[in-house]
Amino acid sequence: CTLRPIAIKMAIKEMFWIYQDASNSLELLQNKYNIHYWDEWPSKDWPNTIGARYGEVVRRYDLMRNLLKGLKEDPYGRRHVIDLWQYKELRETDGLSPCAFLTIWNVRNDGEGNEYLDVHLIQRSGDSLAASCAGVNECQYSALLMMVAKHCGYKVGCLYHVVANEQIYDRLVDQANEMIRRYEERLAQEKNIDEAVYPNLILDTDKTDFYDFTIDDFKLVNYEPMKPQLSLD
Protein backbone atom coordinates (compact mmCIF):
# COMPACT_ATOMS: atom_id res chain seq x y z
CA CYS A 1 0.00 0.00 0.00
CA THR A 2 2.98 2.35 0.42
CA LEU A 3 3.68 2.15 -3.32
CA ARG A 4 0.64 4.18 -4.38
CA PRO A 5 0.96 7.95 -4.01
CA ILE A 6 -1.21 8.97 -1.06
CA ALA A 7 -2.00 12.55 0.00
CA ILE A 8 -0.78 11.98 3.55
CA LYS A 9 -1.04 15.59 4.72
CA MET A 10 -4.60 15.83 3.43
CA ALA A 11 -5.48 12.62 5.24
CA ILE A 12 -4.13 13.96 8.54
CA LYS A 13 -5.96 17.25 8.06
CA GLU A 14 -9.20 15.27 7.99
CA MET A 15 -8.37 14.13 11.53
CA PHE A 16 -8.06 17.78 12.59
CA TRP A 17 -11.50 18.47 11.09
CA ILE A 18 -13.11 15.55 12.91
CA TYR A 19 -11.32 15.53 16.27
CA GLN A 20 -9.94 19.06 16.81
CA ASP A 21 -12.66 21.12 15.16
CA ALA A 22 -15.34 18.52 15.96
CA SER A 23 -17.06 19.66 12.79
CA ASN A 24 -19.24 18.26 10.02
CA SER A 25 -19.07 21.48 7.97
CA LEU A 26 -18.03 21.06 4.34
CA GLU A 27 -17.35 24.78 4.16
CA LEU A 28 -14.84 24.54 7.00
CA LEU A 29 -13.22 21.49 5.44
CA GLN A 30 -12.87 23.26 2.12
CA ASN A 31 -11.75 26.69 3.32
CA LYS A 32 -9.52 25.72 6.23
CA TYR A 33 -7.95 22.54 4.86
CA ASN A 34 -8.56 22.70 1.09
CA ILE A 35 -10.10 19.23 1.13
CA HIS A 36 -12.82 18.55 -1.42
CA TYR A 37 -13.24 14.77 -1.63
CA TRP A 38 -16.15 14.98 0.82
CA ASP A 39 -17.96 17.32 -1.58
CA GLU A 40 -19.71 14.37 -3.21
CA TRP A 41 -21.24 13.29 0.12
CA PRO A 42 -23.33 16.30 1.24
CA SER A 43 -26.37 15.80 3.43
CA LYS A 44 -29.72 16.66 1.89
CA ASP A 45 -31.13 17.18 5.38
CA TRP A 46 -28.31 19.50 6.54
CA PRO A 47 -26.97 21.45 3.54
CA ASN A 48 -23.24 22.21 3.42
CA THR A 49 -22.51 19.44 5.92
CA ILE A 50 -22.08 15.65 5.89
CA GLY A 51 -25.04 15.37 8.26
CA ALA A 52 -24.95 14.17 11.85
CA ARG A 53 -21.74 12.22 11.30
CA TYR A 54 -18.12 12.08 12.44
CA GLY A 55 -17.19 15.50 13.89
CA GLU A 56 -20.78 16.30 14.80
CA VAL A 57 -20.88 13.19 16.98
CA VAL A 58 -17.53 14.15 18.54
CA ARG A 59 -18.94 17.61 19.33
CA ARG A 60 -22.28 16.47 20.75
CA TYR A 61 -20.80 14.00 23.21
CA ASP A 62 -17.56 15.95 23.77
CA LEU A 63 -15.78 12.71 22.91
CA MET A 64 -12.28 14.05 22.37
CA ARG A 65 -12.05 16.13 25.52
CA ASN A 66 -13.53 13.30 27.57
CA LEU A 67 -10.95 10.91 26.14
CA LEU A 68 -8.01 13.20 26.89
CA LYS A 69 -9.29 13.86 30.42
CA GLY A 70 -9.90 10.18 31.08
CA LEU A 71 -6.49 9.06 29.84
CA LYS A 72 -4.80 11.55 32.13
CA GLU A 73 -6.90 10.98 35.24
CA ASP A 74 -7.48 7.23 34.95
CA PRO A 75 -4.75 5.91 32.66
CA TYR A 76 -5.31 2.21 33.39
CA GLY A 77 -9.06 2.38 33.05
CA ARG A 78 -10.78 0.18 30.46
CA ARG A 79 -13.41 2.65 29.32
CA HIS A 80 -11.42 4.94 27.04
CA VAL A 81 -13.59 4.63 23.95
CA ILE A 82 -14.65 6.90 21.10
CA ASP A 83 -17.66 5.49 19.25
CA LEU A 84 -18.81 7.38 16.16
CA TRP A 85 -21.58 4.87 15.43
CA GLN A 86 -24.48 6.49 17.27
CA TYR A 87 -27.92 5.35 16.11
CA LYS A 88 -29.61 8.58 17.19
CA GLU A 89 -27.41 10.59 14.84
CA LEU A 90 -27.53 7.99 12.05
CA ARG A 91 -31.32 8.26 12.03
CA GLU A 92 -31.43 12.02 12.43
CA THR A 93 -30.06 12.91 8.99
CA ASP A 94 -28.92 11.28 5.81
CA GLY A 95 -25.20 10.96 5.21
CA LEU A 96 -22.43 8.45 4.69
CA SER A 97 -22.24 5.97 7.56
CA PRO A 98 -18.85 6.03 9.30
CA CYS A 99 -16.30 3.51 8.05
CA ALA A 100 -13.57 3.80 10.69
CA PHE A 101 -15.96 4.28 13.59
CA LEU A 102 -14.55 2.92 16.86
CA THR A 103 -11.31 3.49 18.78
CA ILE A 104 -10.37 1.86 22.09
CA TRP A 105 -7.45 3.42 23.97
CA ASN A 106 -5.24 1.72 26.55
CA VAL A 107 -2.19 2.79 28.53
CA ARG A 108 0.41 0.04 28.88
CA ASN A 109 3.28 -0.08 31.37
CA ASP A 110 6.33 -2.05 30.24
CA GLY A 111 7.39 -2.77 33.82
CA GLU A 112 10.36 -0.44 33.58
CA GLY A 113 8.53 2.80 34.24
CA ASN A 114 7.61 3.53 30.62
CA GLU A 115 3.97 4.11 29.79
CA TYR A 116 2.80 3.54 26.23
CA LEU A 117 -0.50 4.51 24.67
CA ASP A 118 -2.07 1.92 22.35
CA VAL A 119 -5.17 2.27 20.23
CA HIS A 120 -7.41 -0.30 18.57
CA LEU A 121 -9.17 1.01 15.46
CA ILE A 122 -12.28 -0.88 14.31
CA GLN A 123 -13.46 -0.29 10.76
CA ARG A 124 -16.63 -1.73 9.29
CA SER A 125 -15.50 -1.60 5.65
CA GLY A 126 -12.35 -0.80 3.70
CA ASP A 127 -11.18 -0.70 0.10
CA SER A 128 -8.00 -2.70 -0.25
CA LEU A 129 -4.87 -1.90 -2.27
CA ALA A 130 -6.02 0.61 -4.85
CA ALA A 131 -8.84 2.68 -3.38
CA SER A 132 -8.84 5.47 -0.86
CA CYS A 133 -8.73 3.47 2.38
CA ALA A 134 -5.55 1.55 1.48
CA GLY A 135 -2.99 3.09 3.79
CA VAL A 136 -4.98 6.26 4.44
CA ASN A 137 -6.73 5.19 7.63
CA GLU A 138 -3.49 3.76 9.03
CA CYS A 139 -1.74 7.09 8.49
CA GLN A 140 -4.65 9.05 9.92
CA TYR A 141 -4.96 7.09 13.13
CA SER A 142 -1.20 6.79 13.59
CA ALA A 143 -1.14 10.59 13.54
CA LEU A 144 -4.07 10.77 15.97
CA LEU A 145 -2.33 8.31 18.29
CA MET A 146 0.81 10.45 18.26
CA MET A 147 -1.14 13.60 19.10
CA VAL A 148 -3.11 12.02 21.95
CA ALA A 149 0.02 10.41 23.41
CA LYS A 150 1.90 13.70 23.25
CA HIS A 151 -0.95 15.57 24.93
CA CYS A 152 -1.24 13.02 27.75
CA GLY A 153 2.48 12.53 28.29
CA TYR A 154 2.74 8.91 27.14
CA LYS A 155 5.06 7.22 24.69
CA VAL A 156 3.56 6.21 21.36
CA GLY A 157 2.56 2.57 21.49
CA CYS A 158 0.84 0.38 18.91
CA LEU A 159 -1.98 0.93 16.44
CA TYR A 160 -4.07 -2.20 15.99
CA HIS A 161 -6.39 -2.03 12.97
CA VAL A 162 -9.30 -4.40 12.35
CA VAL A 163 -11.32 -4.13 9.12
CA ALA A 164 -14.42 -6.32 9.21
CA ASN A 165 -15.07 -6.16 5.46
CA GLU A 166 -11.98 -5.61 3.32
CA GLN A 167 -12.72 -5.68 -0.38
CA ILE A 168 -11.42 -4.95 -3.86
CA TYR A 169 -14.12 -3.56 -6.12
CA ASP A 170 -14.42 -5.32 -9.47
CA ARG A 171 -13.71 -2.04 -11.28
CA LEU A 172 -10.37 -1.81 -9.47
CA VAL A 173 -8.98 -5.30 -10.11
CA ASP A 174 -6.53 -4.04 -12.74
CA GLN A 175 -5.24 -1.37 -10.36
CA ALA A 176 -4.85 -3.97 -7.61
CA ASN A 177 -2.83 -6.17 -9.94
CA GLU A 178 -0.65 -3.16 -10.75
CA MET A 179 -0.03 -2.67 -7.04
CA ILE A 180 1.10 -6.30 -6.76
CA ARG A 181 3.39 -5.80 -9.77
CA ARG A 182 4.90 -2.70 -8.14
CA TYR A 183 5.44 -4.63 -4.93
CA GLU A 184 7.29 -7.39 -6.77
CA GLU A 185 9.38 -4.81 -8.62
CA ARG A 186 10.31 -3.00 -5.41
CA LEU A 187 11.02 -6.33 -3.71
CA ALA A 188 13.45 -7.20 -6.51
CA GLN A 189 15.20 -3.85 -6.00
CA GLU A 190 15.76 -4.51 -2.31
CA LYS A 191 18.65 -6.92 -1.82
CA ASN A 192 17.41 -7.89 1.61
CA ILE A 193 13.78 -7.26 2.48
CA ASP A 194 14.64 -7.30 6.20
CA GLU A 195 16.79 -4.22 5.62
CA ALA A 196 14.27 -2.39 3.46
CA VAL A 197 13.54 1.20 4.43
CA TYR A 198 9.86 1.88 5.16
CA PRO A 199 8.01 5.18 5.42
CA ASN A 200 8.12 6.81 8.83
CA LEU A 201 5.61 9.37 10.10
CA ILE A 202 7.00 11.65 12.83
CA LEU A 203 5.33 14.20 15.11
CA ASP A 204 8.19 16.69 15.47
CA THR A 205 7.17 19.44 17.88
CA ASP A 206 7.49 20.65 21.46
CA LYS A 207 3.75 21.34 21.61
CA THR A 208 1.80 19.32 24.14
CA ASP A 209 -1.77 20.55 23.66
CA PHE A 210 -3.84 18.35 21.36
CA TYR A 211 -5.67 21.35 19.96
CA ASP A 212 -2.47 23.19 19.01
CA PHE A 213 -1.04 20.58 16.65
CA THR A 214 -0.99 21.48 12.95
CA ILE A 215 0.04 19.69 9.79
CA ASP A 216 3.41 21.47 9.90
CA ASP A 217 4.24 19.49 13.04
CA PHE A 218 4.33 16.24 11.06
CA LYS A 219 7.17 14.90 8.93
CA LEU A 220 7.05 11.95 6.57
CA VAL A 221 10.41 10.42 5.71
CA ASN A 222 11.42 7.56 3.43
CA TYR A 223 8.13 7.70 1.56
CA GLU A 224 8.87 6.65 -2.02
CA PRO A 225 5.67 5.69 -3.82
CA MET A 226 5.81 4.58 -7.42
CA LYS A 227 4.21 6.61 -10.18
CA PRO A 228 2.04 7.14 -12.06
CA GLN A 229 -0.94 7.56 -9.77
CA LEU A 230 -3.63 4.93 -10.22
CA SER A 231 -7.01 5.97 -11.54
CA LEU A 232 -9.90 4.96 -9.30
CA ASP A 233 -12.52 5.40 -12.02
Backbone as numpy.savetxt, mean C-alpha at the origin, in Angstrom:
# Nx Ny Nz CAx CAy CAz Cx Cy Cz
7.59 -9.18 -10.27 6.78 -7.96 -10.27 7.63 -6.70 -10.27
8.90 -6.80 -9.87 9.75 -5.61 -9.85 10.24 -5.25 -11.24
9.94 -6.06 -12.25 10.45 -5.81 -13.60 9.47 -5.05 -14.47
8.34 -4.66 -13.92 7.41 -3.79 -14.65 7.50 -2.39 -14.04
7.68 -1.37 -14.85 7.74 -0.01 -14.28 6.48 0.31 -13.48
6.67 0.67 -12.22 5.56 1.00 -11.33 5.77 2.42 -10.81
4.71 3.20 -10.79 4.78 4.58 -10.28 4.75 4.53 -8.75
5.92 4.25 -8.16 6.00 4.02 -6.72 5.57 5.25 -5.92
6.06 6.42 -6.31 5.73 7.63 -5.56 4.23 7.90 -5.59
3.62 7.66 -6.74 2.17 7.87 -6.85 1.42 6.89 -5.94
1.93 5.66 -5.87 1.29 4.65 -5.03 1.35 5.06 -3.56
2.50 5.58 -3.13 2.64 5.99 -1.74 1.77 7.21 -1.44
1.67 8.11 -2.40 0.81 9.29 -2.21 -0.63 8.89 -1.95
-1.06 7.78 -2.54 -2.42 7.31 -2.28 -2.60 6.95 -0.81
-1.54 6.45 -0.17 -1.59 6.16 1.26 -1.77 7.44 2.07
-1.11 8.53 1.64 -1.29 9.82 2.32 -2.75 10.26 2.23
-3.32 10.10 1.06 -4.72 10.50 0.81 -5.67 9.73 1.73
-5.44 8.42 1.85 -6.34 7.59 2.63 -6.11 7.74 4.14
-4.83 7.69 4.56 -4.55 7.56 5.99 -4.12 8.86 6.67
-3.49 9.79 5.95 -3.16 11.09 6.54 -4.33 12.06 6.38
-4.78 12.22 5.15 -5.88 13.16 4.89 -7.23 12.58 5.32
-7.30 11.23 5.38 -8.56 10.55 5.68 -9.67 11.10 4.79
-9.40 11.04 3.48 -10.29 11.69 2.52 -10.76 10.72 1.45
-11.95 11.01 0.92 -12.46 10.30 -0.25 -12.63 11.26 -1.43
-12.09 12.46 -1.31 -12.29 13.51 -2.31 -11.40 13.31 -3.53
-12.01 13.20 -4.69 -11.25 13.10 -5.93 -10.56 14.42 -6.25
-11.18 15.51 -5.88 -10.57 16.82 -6.12 -9.27 16.96 -5.33
-9.28 16.53 -4.07 -8.07 16.58 -3.27 -7.00 15.66 -3.85
-7.39 14.49 -4.26 -6.44 13.53 -4.83 -5.80 14.07 -6.10
-6.60 14.74 -6.90 -6.09 15.30 -8.15 -5.20 16.51 -7.92
-5.68 17.45 -7.11 -4.98 18.73 -6.96 -3.76 18.64 -6.04
-3.84 17.85 -4.99 -2.74 17.75 -4.04 -1.67 16.76 -4.48
-2.11 15.65 -5.11 -1.18 14.58 -5.42 -1.02 14.29 -6.91
-1.83 14.94 -7.73 -1.79 14.74 -9.18 -2.02 13.28 -9.55
-2.94 12.65 -8.86 -3.32 11.27 -9.14 -4.70 11.26 -9.79
-4.79 10.54 -10.91 -6.04 10.59 -11.69 -6.62 9.20 -11.98
-5.94 8.12 -11.53 -6.47 6.81 -11.91 -7.75 6.46 -11.16
-8.08 7.22 -10.11 -9.37 7.02 -9.45 -10.50 7.76 -10.17
-10.16 8.56 -11.17 -11.19 9.36 -11.85 -12.28 8.51 -12.48
-11.94 7.27 -12.84 -12.94 6.40 -13.48 -13.84 5.69 -12.47
-13.65 5.98 -11.18 -14.47 5.33 -10.16 -15.22 6.35 -9.30
-15.83 7.37 -9.87 -16.56 8.33 -9.04 -17.87 7.75 -8.52
-18.31 8.26 -7.40 -19.59 7.84 -6.84 -20.71 8.66 -7.47
-21.77 7.99 -7.87 -22.94 8.70 -8.38 -23.71 9.33 -7.22
-23.62 8.71 -6.06 -24.35 9.22 -4.89 -23.66 10.44 -4.28
-22.33 10.42 -4.27 -21.54 11.54 -3.74 -20.60 12.04 -4.83
-21.03 13.00 -5.64 -20.20 13.48 -6.74 -18.84 13.97 -6.25
-17.84 13.80 -7.11 -16.46 14.24 -6.85 -15.81 13.49 -5.70
-16.35 12.33 -5.35 -15.74 11.48 -4.35 -15.79 10.03 -4.85
-15.17 9.12 -4.08 -15.30 7.68 -4.38 -16.37 7.06 -3.49
-17.21 7.90 -2.89 -18.26 7.41 -2.01 -17.76 7.17 -0.61
-18.55 6.49 0.19 -18.17 6.20 1.58 -17.21 5.02 1.60
-15.98 5.29 1.19 -14.97 4.26 1.03 -13.63 4.76 1.56
-12.74 3.85 1.83 -11.34 4.12 2.17 -11.19 5.27 3.18
-10.70 6.43 2.71 -10.41 7.53 3.62 -11.62 8.02 4.39
-12.79 7.92 3.82 -14.00 8.33 4.53 -14.23 7.43 5.74
-13.97 6.15 5.58 -14.10 5.23 6.71 -13.04 5.52 7.77
-11.82 5.81 7.33 -10.76 6.19 8.27 -11.16 7.42 9.07
-11.76 8.40 8.39 -12.17 9.65 9.06 -13.30 9.41 10.05
-14.33 8.67 9.64 -15.51 8.50 10.48 -15.19 7.81 11.80
-14.33 6.83 11.73 -14.02 6.04 12.93 -12.67 6.42 13.54
-12.07 7.50 13.01 -10.78 7.99 13.50 -9.78 6.83 13.61
-9.75 6.00 12.58 -9.00 4.75 12.64 -7.50 4.95 12.78
-6.96 5.93 12.08 -5.51 6.09 12.09 -5.03 6.61 13.44
-5.69 7.61 13.95 -5.28 8.17 15.25 -5.47 7.15 16.37
-6.54 6.37 16.29 -6.75 5.33 17.30 -5.66 4.27 17.23
-5.24 3.93 16.01 -4.18 2.94 15.87 -2.88 3.45 16.47
-2.49 4.67 16.13 -1.24 5.24 16.62 -1.26 5.34 18.15
-2.38 5.77 18.69 -2.51 5.90 20.15 -2.43 4.53 20.81
-3.11 3.55 20.23 -3.12 2.22 20.81 -1.76 1.55 20.78
-1.03 1.73 19.68 0.28 1.10 19.56 1.28 1.69 20.56
1.10 2.95 20.88 1.98 3.59 21.86 1.61 3.20 23.29
0.32 3.20 23.58 -0.12 3.01 24.97 -0.24 1.54 25.36
-0.52 0.69 24.39 -0.70 -0.74 24.68 -0.02 -1.56 23.59
1.30 -1.48 23.52 2.03 -2.06 22.39 1.80 -3.54 22.18
1.61 -4.31 23.27 1.47 -5.75 23.12 0.01 -6.20 23.11
-0.88 -5.25 22.92 -2.28 -5.58 22.78 -2.53 -6.33 21.47
-3.66 -7.00 21.38 -4.01 -7.78 20.19 -5.26 -7.23 19.51
-5.44 -5.93 19.64 -6.64 -5.32 19.05 -6.28 -4.12 18.16
-5.08 -4.13 17.63 -4.65 -3.02 16.77 -5.03 -3.34 15.32
-6.23 -2.93 14.96 -6.82 -3.33 13.68 -7.40 -2.11 12.96
-7.16 -2.03 11.67 -7.87 -1.06 10.83 -8.67 -1.86 9.80
-9.98 -1.73 9.86 -10.89 -2.47 8.98 -11.65 -1.49 8.10
-11.36 -1.49 6.82 -12.03 -0.59 5.88 -13.32 -1.18 5.32
-13.61 -2.43 5.68 -14.81 -3.10 5.16 -15.93 -2.93 6.18
-16.62 -1.80 6.09 -17.71 -1.48 7.00 -19.02 -1.51 6.23
-19.91 -2.41 6.61 -21.14 -2.61 5.84 -22.03 -1.37 5.83
-22.03 -0.61 6.89 -22.83 0.61 6.92 -22.43 1.53 5.78
-21.13 1.74 5.63 -20.63 2.63 4.57 -20.80 2.00 3.19
-20.60 0.69 3.08 -20.75 0.03 1.78 -22.18 0.16 1.25
-23.14 0.20 2.16 -24.54 0.30 1.76 -25.01 1.74 1.60
-24.24 2.65 2.16 -24.65 4.05 2.16 -24.55 4.70 0.78
-23.48 4.36 0.05 -23.28 4.95 -1.28 -22.79 3.86 -2.22
-22.82 4.18 -3.51 -22.14 3.31 -4.46 -20.64 3.60 -4.39
-19.87 2.82 -5.08 -18.42 3.00 -5.06 -17.71 1.66 -5.12
-16.45 1.71 -5.49 -15.66 0.48 -5.59 -15.41 -0.09 -4.19
-15.72 -1.36 -4.01 -15.47 -1.99 -2.72 -13.97 -2.10 -2.48
-13.51 -1.89 -1.25 -12.07 -1.93 -0.98 -11.46 -3.28 -1.34
-10.27 -3.23 -1.91 -9.52 -4.46 -2.22 -8.62 -4.82 -1.03
-7.62 -3.99 -0.78 -6.80 -4.16 0.42 -7.55 -3.48 1.56
-8.20 -4.28 2.41 -9.18 -3.68 3.32 -8.88 -3.85 4.80
-7.96 -4.74 5.17 -7.77 -5.04 6.59 -6.28 -5.09 6.93
-5.90 -4.38 7.99 -4.54 -4.48 8.51 -4.59 -4.79 9.99
-3.72 -5.70 10.42 -3.60 -6.11 11.82 -2.16 -5.83 12.23
-1.99 -5.06 13.29 -0.68 -4.55 13.70 -0.24 -5.18 15.02
1.01 -5.61 15.06 1.53 -6.24 16.27 2.96 -5.77 16.55
3.24 -5.50 17.82 4.59 -5.18 18.26 5.24 -6.47 18.75
6.47 -6.70 18.29 7.19 -7.93 18.61 8.52 -7.58 19.26
8.79 -8.23 20.39 10.06 -8.04 21.10 10.97 -9.22 20.80
12.20 -8.93 20.36 13.11 -10.01 19.97 13.86 -10.62 21.15
13.52 -10.18 22.37 14.17 -10.73 23.55 15.48 -10.05 23.90
15.90 -9.13 23.05 17.14 -8.40 23.31 16.89 -6.90 23.45
15.64 -6.56 23.75 15.30 -5.16 23.97 14.88 -4.41 22.73
14.81 -5.08 21.59 14.39 -4.44 20.35 12.92 -4.74 20.08
12.17 -3.69 19.81 10.74 -3.85 19.52 10.49 -3.56 18.04
9.88 -4.52 17.38 9.58 -4.43 15.96 8.07 -4.33 15.75
7.68 -3.55 14.76 6.27 -3.45 14.40 6.03 -4.26 13.13
5.11 -5.23 13.22 4.71 -6.04 12.07 3.29 -5.67 11.67
2.98 -5.91 10.41 1.60 -5.70 9.96 1.19 -6.82 9.02
-0.02 -7.30 9.21 -0.64 -8.27 8.30 -1.64 -7.51 7.44
-1.48 -7.59 6.15 -2.39 -6.96 5.19 -3.25 -8.05 4.55
-4.56 -7.90 4.64 -5.50 -8.85 4.04 -6.17 -8.16 2.86
-6.14 -8.82 1.73 -6.68 -8.25 0.49 -7.66 -9.26 -0.11
-8.84 -8.77 -0.49 -9.86 -9.69 -0.98 -9.59 -10.13 -2.41
-8.93 -9.27 -3.21 -8.72 -9.57 -4.62 -7.51 -8.81 -5.12
-6.74 -9.43 -6.02 -5.57 -8.77 -6.57 -5.27 -9.24 -7.97
-4.74 -8.35 -8.78 -4.41 -8.66 -10.17 -2.92 -8.97 -10.26
-2.60 -10.20 -10.59 -1.22 -10.66 -10.52 -0.41 -10.27 -11.75
0.86 -10.06 -11.54 1.90 -9.86 -12.54 1.78 -8.58 -13.34
0.75 -8.46 -14.16 0.75 -7.35 -15.12 -0.10 -6.16 -14.72
-1.14 -6.38 -13.93 -2.07 -5.29 -13.65 -1.64 -4.50 -12.42
-2.49 -3.56 -12.05 -2.06 -2.49 -11.13 -1.66 -2.98 -9.75
-2.24 -4.08 -9.27 -1.95 -4.50 -7.89 -0.62 -5.23 -7.75
0.00 -5.61 -8.86 1.22 -6.42 -8.80 2.40 -5.56 -8.32
2.68 -5.64 -7.04 3.79 -4.88 -6.48 3.36 -3.55 -5.88
2.24 -3.01 -6.31 1.80 -1.70 -5.83 1.39 -1.76 -4.37
0.52 -2.70 -4.03 0.05 -2.78 -2.64 1.18 -3.08 -1.67
2.14 -3.91 -2.10 3.28 -4.21 -1.24 4.09 -2.95 -0.95
4.31 -2.13 -1.97 5.04 -0.88 -1.78 4.25 0.08 -0.89
2.96 0.18 -1.13 2.13 1.09 -0.35 2.15 0.75 1.13
1.94 -0.51 1.45 1.82 -0.87 2.86 3.17 -1.06 3.53
4.23 -1.26 2.75 5.57 -1.18 3.31 5.85 0.25 3.77
5.45 1.21 2.92 5.63 2.62 3.26 4.80 2.98 4.49
3.56 2.51 4.55 2.70 2.80 5.69 3.29 2.20 6.97
3.81 0.99 6.86 4.44 0.35 8.01 5.62 1.17 8.52
6.44 1.67 7.61 7.59 2.49 7.99 7.15 3.75 8.72
6.10 4.39 8.22 5.64 5.64 8.83 5.07 5.41 10.22
4.27 4.35 10.37 3.67 4.06 11.67 4.75 3.67 12.67
5.71 2.85 12.24 6.80 2.45 13.13 7.62 3.65 13.58
7.90 4.55 12.65 8.68 5.74 12.98 7.93 6.61 13.97
6.65 6.78 13.77 5.83 7.60 14.66 5.81 7.02 16.07
5.70 5.70 16.17 5.53 5.06 17.48 6.86 4.69 18.14
7.96 4.84 17.42 9.26 4.56 18.02 9.69 3.11 17.97
9.15 2.35 17.01 9.52 0.95 16.86 10.39 0.75 15.62
11.10 -0.36 15.61 11.84 -0.74 14.41 10.86 -1.33 13.40
11.21 -1.21 12.13 10.34 -1.75 11.08 10.47 -3.26 11.05
9.34 -3.94 11.23 9.34 -5.39 11.22 8.96 -5.95 9.87
7.98 -6.84 9.86 7.62 -7.58 8.64 6.24 -7.18 8.14
6.10 -7.18 6.83 4.80 -7.04 6.17 4.39 -8.41 5.67
3.27 -8.89 6.18 2.70 -10.16 5.71 1.49 -9.83 4.86
1.42 -10.39 3.65 0.39 -9.99 2.70 -0.36 -11.24 2.24
-1.67 -11.28 2.51 -2.53 -12.37 2.08 -3.54 -11.84 1.07
-3.56 -12.44 -0.12 -4.54 -12.09 -1.15 -5.44 -13.30 -1.34
-6.73 -13.14 -1.03 -7.64 -14.28 -1.06 -7.91 -14.75 -2.49
-8.00 -13.80 -3.41 -8.29 -14.13 -4.81 -7.28 -13.42 -5.70
-6.25 -14.14 -6.08 -5.21 -13.58 -6.96 -5.44 -14.11 -8.36
-5.57 -13.20 -9.32 -5.95 -13.65 -10.66 -5.15 -12.93 -11.74
-5.14 -13.56 -12.91 -4.65 -12.91 -14.13 -5.83 -12.86 -15.08
-6.23 -11.66 -15.47 -7.35 -11.53 -16.40 -6.97 -12.09 -17.76
-7.95 -12.66 -18.46 -7.64 -13.28 -19.75 -7.07 -12.28 -20.75
-7.45 -11.01 -20.62 -6.94 -10.01 -21.55 -5.48 -9.64 -21.26
-4.95 -10.13 -20.13 -3.59 -9.77 -19.75 -2.64 -10.97 -19.74
-3.05 -12.08 -20.36 -2.20 -13.27 -20.38 -0.90 -13.01 -21.13
-0.98 -12.30 -22.25 0.24 -12.00 -23.02 1.21 -11.16 -22.20
0.67 -10.17 -21.46 1.53 -9.33 -20.63 2.16 -10.15 -19.50
1.39 -11.08 -18.94 1.93 -11.93 -17.88 3.06 -12.81 -18.41
2.88 -13.33 -19.60 3.94 -14.13 -20.21 5.18 -13.29 -20.47
4.98 -12.02 -20.83 6.12 -11.13 -21.02 6.86 -10.89 -19.70
6.11 -10.80 -18.61 6.74 -10.64 -17.31 7.60 -11.85 -16.96
7.10 -13.04 -17.29 7.88 -14.26 -17.04 9.13 -14.27 -17.91
9.00 -13.83 -19.16 10.16 -13.76 -20.04 11.20 -12.79 -19.49
10.75 -11.65 -18.98 11.67 -10.67 -18.41 12.38 -11.24 -17.19
11.61 -11.98 -16.39 12.22 -12.59 -15.20 13.33 -13.56 -15.60
13.06 -14.39 -16.59 14.06 -15.36 -17.04 15.28 -14.65 -17.63
15.05 -13.55 -18.33 16.16 -12.78 -18.89 17.00 -12.17 -17.78
16.36 -11.57 -16.78 17.09 -10.97 -15.68 17.82 -12.04 -14.87
17.18 -13.19 -14.71 17.79 -14.29 -13.99 19.08 -14.74 -14.68
19.04 -14.76 -16.02 20.22 -15.16 -16.78 21.35 -14.14 -16.63
20.97 -12.86 -16.42 21.97 -11.81 -16.28 22.67 -11.88 -14.93
21.96 -12.37 -13.91 22.53 -12.47 -12.58 23.32 -13.78 -12.47
24.59 -13.69 -12.19 25.43 -14.88 -12.09 25.00 -15.76 -10.92
24.60 -15.13 -9.85 24.19 -15.85 -8.66 22.95 -15.18 -8.10
21.80 -15.85 -8.19 20.55 -15.22 -7.79 20.56 -14.86 -6.32
21.34 -15.57 -5.50 21.42 -15.26 -4.07 22.11 -13.93 -3.82
22.85 -13.45 -4.80 23.56 -12.18 -4.65 22.90 -11.06 -5.46
21.75 -11.35 -6.02 21.04 -10.36 -6.81 20.66 -9.16 -5.95
20.66 -7.99 -6.55 20.31 -6.77 -5.84 18.83 -6.46 -6.08
18.07 -6.33 -5.00 16.64 -6.09 -5.11 16.32 -4.64 -4.73
15.19 -4.15 -5.21 14.79 -2.78 -4.85 14.65 -2.63 -3.35
14.95 -1.43 -2.87 14.90 -1.15 -1.44 14.23 0.20 -1.22
13.11 0.19 -0.50 12.39 1.41 -0.17 12.83 1.88 1.21
13.21 3.15 1.32 13.78 3.68 2.56 13.02 4.94 2.98
12.65 5.00 4.25 12.10 6.23 4.83 13.27 6.97 5.47
13.73 8.02 4.82 14.97 8.72 5.20 14.63 10.11 5.73
14.33 10.20 7.02 13.94 11.48 7.61 14.09 11.42 9.13
14.24 12.58 9.73 14.26 12.69 11.19 12.87 12.95 11.75
11.89 13.12 10.88 10.52 13.37 11.34 10.00 12.16 12.11
9.15 12.44 13.08 8.57 11.36 13.87 7.05 11.45 13.99
6.46 12.44 13.35 5.01 12.58 13.39 4.42 12.01 12.10
3.53 11.05 12.24 2.94 10.39 11.09 2.37 11.38 10.08
1.79 12.45 10.57 1.10 13.39 9.69 2.05 14.40 9.04
3.33 14.32 9.35 4.31 15.23 8.74 5.06 14.59 7.58
4.98 13.28 7.43 5.73 12.62 6.38 5.21 13.02 5.00
6.14 13.20 4.05 5.79 13.52 2.68 6.51 12.55 1.75
6.19 12.63 0.49 6.81 11.73 -0.49 8.30 11.99 -0.60
8.75 13.19 -0.29 10.18 13.50 -0.37 10.99 12.80 0.72
10.32 12.24 1.70 11.02 11.52 2.77 11.36 10.09 2.38
10.86 9.64 1.23 11.11 8.27 0.78 12.15 8.24 -0.33
12.98 7.20 -0.28 13.94 6.94 -1.34 13.78 5.50 -1.81
13.88 5.32 -3.12 13.82 3.99 -3.70 15.14 3.74 -4.43
15.87 2.75 -3.97 17.18 2.46 -4.56 17.16 1.06 -5.18
18.04 0.88 -6.15 18.20 -0.41 -6.84 16.92 -0.86 -7.54
16.12 0.09 -7.98 14.91 -0.26 -8.71 15.21 -0.15 -10.20
15.29 -1.28 -10.88 15.65 -1.31 -12.29 14.63 -2.12 -13.09
13.46 -1.56 -13.29 12.45 -2.27 -14.09 12.87 -2.33 -15.55
12.27 -3.22 -16.28 12.59 -3.39 -17.69 11.51 -2.74 -18.55
11.92 -2.03 -19.54 10.99 -1.35 -20.45 10.87 -2.16 -21.73
9.81 -1.88 -22.51 8.82 -0.82 -22.34 7.74 -1.20 -21.32
6.97 -0.18 -20.93 5.83 -0.41 -20.04 4.84 -1.33 -20.72
4.13 -2.11 -19.94 3.14 -3.04 -20.50 1.78 -2.39 -20.55
1.12 -2.52 -21.69 -0.24 -2.00 -21.81 -1.19 -2.88 -21.03
-2.14 -2.25 -20.33 -3.13 -3.00 -19.57 -4.47 -3.01 -20.27
-4.49 -2.59 -21.52 -5.75 -2.57 -22.29 -6.01 -3.91 -22.95
